[in-house]
Amino acid sequence: MARTRLDDDEVRDLLAPALARVTRMHDIARSLSDGTTSDAAAARAVRDVADTQPTRRPR
């Protein structure tokens, strides 16, 4: 199988949604650890982030 080379902009575009989700999860964890959010609010926020995850199907 031949590999396709991607330029930096293409890679950045592909990874941007994942980076946004990871950043949001980090913010939620920080808020939970410093006590500025409740367990219930953090759980809702994590579910919201999870809902943005694209569904992967088996190949």
C-alpha positions in Angstrom: 0.0 0.0 0.0 1.4 3.4 -1.0 1.7 6.0 1.7 0.2 9.5 1.1 2.3 12.4 2.3 0.4 15.1 4.1 1.7 18.6 4.5 1.7 20.4 7.9 -1.6 22.2 7.2 -3.4 19.0 6.4 -2.1 17.3 9.5 -3.1 20.3 11.6 -6.6 20.2 10.1 -6.9 16.5 10.8 -5.7 16.8 14.4 -7.5 20.0 15.4 -10.8 18.3 16.6 -8.8 15.8 18.7 -6.7 18.6 20.2 -9.9 20.6 21.1 -11.3 17.6 22.9 -8.1 16.9 24.8 -7.8 20.5 25.8 -11.5 20.6 27.0 -10.9 17.4 29.0 -7.8 18.9 30.6 -9.8 22.0 31.5 -12.6 19.9 33.1 -10.0 17.8 35.1 -8.4 21.0 36.3 -11.7 22.5 37.4 -12.6 19.3 39.2 -9.3 19.0 40.9 -9.3 22.7 42.1 -12.9 22.4 43.3 -14.4 25.0 41.0 -16.8 22.5 39.5 -18.9 19.7 41.0 -18.7 16.0 40.1 -22.1 16.1 38.4 -21.1 19.2 36.3 -17.8 17.6 35.3 -19.6 14.3 34.4 -22.0 16.3 32.2 -19.2 18.1 30.6 -17.2 14.9 29.9 -20.3 13.4 28.3 -20.7 16.4 26.1 -17.1 16.1 25.0 -17.6 12.4 24.3 -20.6 13.2 22.2 -18.4 15.2 19.9 -16.1 12.1 19.3 -16.7 10.8 15.8 -18.0 7.2 15.7 -15.4 4.8 14.5 -16.5 1.7 12.6 -14.6 -1.5 12.2 -12.9 -1.8 8.8 
